[in-house]
Amino acid sequence: MKTQIKKSWAEPYKMKMVELLKMTTRTQRLKAIKDAGYNTFLLKSADVYIDLLTDSGTSAMSDRQWAGMMVGDEAYAGSSNFFHLEETIRKYYGYKYIIPTHQGRGAENILSKVLIKKGNVIPGNMYFTTTRLHQELAGGTFTDIIIDEAHDPLNSHPFKGNVDLDKLDKVVKKYGAKRIPYVSIATNVNMAGGQPISMKNLKELRAYAKKNGIRIIHDMTRVAENAYFIQQREKGYKDKSIAQIVKEICSQTDGATMSAKKDALVNIGGFLATNEWDVYEDARNLVVVYEGLHTYGGLAGRDMEAMSIGIVESLDDFHQQARVGQVEYLGNKMLDYGIPIVKPIGGHGIFVDAKAFLPHLTQDQYPAQTLAAEIYIDSGVRTMERGIVSAGRKANGENYYPKLELVRFTIPRRVYTQAHMDVIAESTYNVFKKRHKIKGLKMAYEPKYLRFFQARFDKLG
Ligand SMILES: *Cc1c(COP(=O)(O)O)cnc(C)c1O
């Protein structure tokens, strides 16, 4: 018998400083989650052991990024860090005009106000919470044009972020291209479980949009992770670098909004980018109202410097291999335990299918919210709901009932170790073993906007 030699890889960095964590008891956690209204967003981070609430702004910065913070030029206007950021974005993403914003939603607010008029329709490859809300607040309506496979947690399509061009064509025929200011395309679709769009699909979409005179706006929050999947899965890309693929993706679009708190490895920051002078001019006028002058957009000079360095680090092939590799390691452990997760394993986290995990709960008993609370109680691991609570209500007040009812285990970049991943999988399995005894929740307080952040719940007796 031949021994199989496993070829392991490891992180392309080592630790220079560590952050100590507080360990809690089950009794302490039971009290903490009750005080938080069974909403993991309302827990104090000091009561959390392993924090998988989000991969947003939770990355560990490199020594070079920290060094960059020290050369922050805090001039109110024309900071040299702005020009460095502009140069970096032009070089690596290829967009012409850029405006920094305090984070992704700052860019979404401005872009929506510039491009959307009342009665407009914005097709997109699945909604994102803040993106859709800004589109609606600007008077538009979001329409989902992602392929059907994306709504099926068990379907292992390699590019679940793809657009269904027939769905888009129906929207264009129904409303007319004039009422569609742009198609909103996310790379590595967050709400679908961190699933990529293929270059082939993007190019077909580009051709269709061009023919109909419709822009493509790119939500490029996780573009580097998407590029990694293209490199691994798409024909003709295995010898291209992440940096080359990212630039090619961006070249298929007319502008972008970016939350640099994800792929770009910073704790705060974002930007708006466009290739159109008119759009840039309008956006530059608005940024002063909502964010700050167009050369800082709500950021300190040092934040812009850390962002420039983080963008370059995020495009390193070894970095992305370790990043997505760690997520896959956790996902495979969960699968070994028989835990139902969204497949294929996504780029930024593991999404547990709460409907399959807790089949005895109805969607109105908030299965994903319930499961997130139970996992916290078991081990102090903080996850979050991505289901009916996150989906919110329609303009007419009715609840959205999303097909996907998920608990998101989002992995911060460069923060946790493989041993942490083991603890997370074991704790989830612990809860899985006693899942039949778990009771659901009822909502006790519901905020008007983005309710998942601040809603409170009571345990059903
Ligand atoms: C996080 C995120 C945003 C919003 O960015 P913030 O920096 O949190 O304001 C927009 N789109 C996607 C896909 C995101 O994941």
The ligand as a Gaussian input file, in Angstrom:
#p B3LYP/6-31G(d) Opt

LIG

0 1
 C      -20.161000      44.752000       4.237000
 C      -20.774000      44.872000       2.920000
 C      -21.271000      46.094000       2.449000
 C      -21.348000      47.332000       3.306000
 O      -20.128000      47.752000       3.733000
 P      -19.871000      48.438000       5.178000
 O      -18.421000      48.721000       5.151000
 O      -20.261000      47.451000       6.219000
 O      -20.697000      49.668000       5.235000
 C      -21.760000      46.120000       1.166000
 N      -21.798000      45.032000       0.384000
 C      -21.342000      43.842000       0.815000
 C      -21.409000      42.656000      -0.079000
 C      -20.822000      43.714000       2.094000
 O      -20.407000      42.524000       2.527000

